[in-house]
Amino acid sequence: MKSPKNEVVLGLIQTSSEATPAQNLEKHLTLMGQAAEGGAQIICLQELFLSPYFCQTNDDQYFTLAHAIPDKHTDSLAGFAKQHQVVVVGSFFEKFGDKYFNTAAVWDADGTFLGKYRKVHIPDDPHNFYSEMYYFTPGDMGITPFKTRYATIGVQVCWDQWFPEGARSLALQGAQILFYPTAIGWPAAGDPEIGATEHEAWITVQRGHAISNTVFVAAANRIGREDHLNFWGSSFVSNPFGKLLHRAPVDQQEVLIVPCDLSQIEAVRKDWPFLSCRRMESYSLS
């Protein structure tokens, strides 16, 4: 007998960036409204959605984009969550004391602030225009899931998606869906063949997280040319078999509305009990 459906509808926002935080906030609130109208219950925005991807160069002027959490920008997302009864995952340039973080924040469907996650893995690749170590301190809050009205979710940010440890940790703590707010693409002047290979690797590694941890994975990426980078979009949701339930285009704005049957998690784990069959005594990680 098949398990009854336990469905939650995800909404991912894939779009290009505007020039100012006010313009980006207005644009994203409009797109989030479309997602809510389409039935989305958990909405995830792309990485650093309030601004263009400024980490391509090292310039002190961009520290003025950082802000506290909460503030007026995050209050807008909290109000939206409460008004539309949706969970919201937003990504921000956080100023905390004298430190700066690349931070994702989560609000429950009643507007309650559930907490934040600070990006742990920070790329340091100025040659390819990902110079984030200049701006961000590695996260210091650990990796823990958030229990929302609709599902238990895990949140990491962009470069974290290439590392297996965070996904495994979140799955072991009960996360059913992993969200990855993202800003990734290829250098406009780079080798297109290498870019295409990296693009497919990006999707493949996250599908692997879904399979090996028996969870749903959702990645929300931006689109468009920004200075030296062409962002490759392709926001997607994968089920626990690694099947792509939906994948957005490379170069078009889209509000993804993707139903996920959470009962698949336990059904798959009966056949593929990867988490329970681990032999921890046989290996040590450091």
ChimeraX attribute file (.defattr): number of C-alpha atoms within 10 A of each C-alpha:
attribute: neighborCount
match mode: 1-to-1
recipient: residues
	/A:1	3
	/A:2	7
	/A:3	9
	/A:4	10
	/A:5	11
	/A:6	12
	/A:7	14
	/A:8	16
	/A:9	19
	/A:10	24
	/A:11	29
	/A:12	30
	/A:13	26
	/A:14	31
	/A:15	26
	/A:16	22
	/A:17	22
	/A:18	16
	/A:19	10
	/A:20	12
	/A:21	17
	/A:22	12
	/A:23	13
	/A:24	19
	/A:25	19
	/A:26	14
	/A:27	18
	/A:28	20
	/A:29	14
	/A:30	12
	/A:31	21
	/A:32	26
	/A:33	16
	/A:34	17
	/A:35	25
	/A:36	22
	/A:37	11
	/A:38	16
	/A:39	16
	/A:40	26
	/A:41	25
	/A:42	28
	/A:43	26
	/A:44	29
	/A:45	28
	/A:46	30
	/A:47	27
	/A:48	24
	/A:49	28
	/A:50	26
	/A:51	21
	/A:52	21
	/A:53	20
	/A:54	20
	/A:55	18
	/A:56	19
	/A:57	17
	/A:58	16
	/A:59	11
	/A:60	9
	/A:61	8
	/A:62	14
	/A:63	15
	/A:64	9
	/A:65	15
	/A:66	16
	/A:67	18
	/A:68	15
	/A:69	19
	/A:70	13
	/A:71	9
	/A:72	11
	/A:73	16
	/A:74	21
	/A:75	15
	/A:76	15
	/A:77	24
	/A:78	23
	/A:79	16
	/A:80	22
	/A:81	27
	/A:82	17
	/A:83	12
	/A:84	17
	/A:85	18
	/A:86	28
	/A:87	30
	/A:88	25
	/A:89	24
	/A:90	21
	/A:91	27
	/A:92	24
	/A:93	26
	/A:94	22
	/A:95	19
	/A:96	12
	/A:97	7
	/A:98	5
	/A:99	11
	/A:100	21
	/A:101	25
	/A:102	26
	/A:103	25
	/A:104	28
	/A:105	20
	/A:106	28
	/A:107	27
	/A:108	23
	/A:109	23
	/A:110	18
	/A:111	22
	/A:112	15
	/A:113	19
	/A:114	13
	/A:115	14
	/A:116	22
	/A:117	24
	/A:118	26
	/A:119	25
	/A:120	23
	/A:121	21
	/A:122	22
	/A:123	17
	/A:124	14
	/A:125	12
	/A:126	15
	/A:127	10
	/A:128	16
	/A:129	20
	/A:130	22
	/A:131	19
	/A:132	22
	/A:133	17
	/A:134	17
	/A:135	21
	/A:136	24
	/A:137	17
	/A:138	18
	/A:139	17
	/A:140	11
	/A:141	11
	/A:142	11
	/A:143	20
	/A:144	21
	/A:145	24
	/A:146	21
	/A:147	15
	/A:148	19
	/A:149	14
	/A:150	16
	/A:151	19
	/A:152	17
	/A:153	25
	/A:154	25
	/A:155	31
	/A:156	28
	/A:157	26
	/A:158	23
	/A:159	18
	/A:160	20
	/A:161	24
	/A:162	17
	/A:163	13
	/A:164	15
	/A:165	14
	/A:166	21
	/A:167	28
	/A:168	18
	/A:169	16
	/A:170	24
	/A:171	26
	/A:172	15
	/A:173	16
	/A:174	17
	/A:175	24
	/A:176	24
	/A:177	29
	/A:178	26
	/A:179	25
	/A:180	28
	/A:181	31
	/A:182	26
	/A:183	23
	/A:184	22
	/A:185	24
	/A:186	21
	/A:187	20
	/A:188	16
	/A:189	10
	/A:190	12
	/A:191	10
	/A:192	12
	/A:193	9
	/A:194	10
	/A:195	16
	/A:196	14
	/A:197	10
	/A:198	14
	/A:199	18
	/A:200	10
	/A:201	13
	/A:202	17
	/A:203	21
	/A:204	14
	/A:205	16
	/A:206	26
	/A:207	25
	/A:208	17
	/A:209	27
	/A:210	28
	/A:211	22
	/A:212	20
	/A:213	27
	/A:214	28
	/A:215	31
	/A:216	31
	/A:217	28
	/A:218	29
	/A:219	30
	/A:220	30
	/A:221	30
	/A:222	33
	/A:223	26
	/A:224	18
	/A:225	18
	/A:226	16
	/A:227	14
	/A:228	16
	/A:229	21
	/A:230	19
	/A:231	24
	/A:232	23
	/A:233	29
	/A:234	23
	/A:235	28
	/A:236	23
	/A:237	32
	/A:238	27
	/A:239	23
	/A:240	26
	/A:241	20
	/A:242	22
	/A:243	13
	/A:244	16
	/A:245	14
	/A:246	17
	/A:247	17
	/A:248	20
	/A:249	15
	/A:250	19
	/A:251	18
	/A:252	15
	/A:253	17
	/A:254	19
	/A:255	21
	/A:256	25
	/A:257	22
	/A:258	22
	/A:259	17
	/A:260	19
	/A:261	15
	/A:262	20
	/A:263	15
	/A:264	22
	/A:265	19
	/A:266	15
	/A:267	15
	/A:268	16
	/A:269	17
	/A:270	10
	/A:271	8
	/A:272	16
	/A:273	15
	/A:274	14
	/A:275	14
	/A:276	9
	/A:277	8
	/A:278	10
	/A:279	8
	/A:280	8
	/A:281	6
	/A:282	6
	/A:283	7
	/A:284	6
	/A:285	5
	/A:286	2
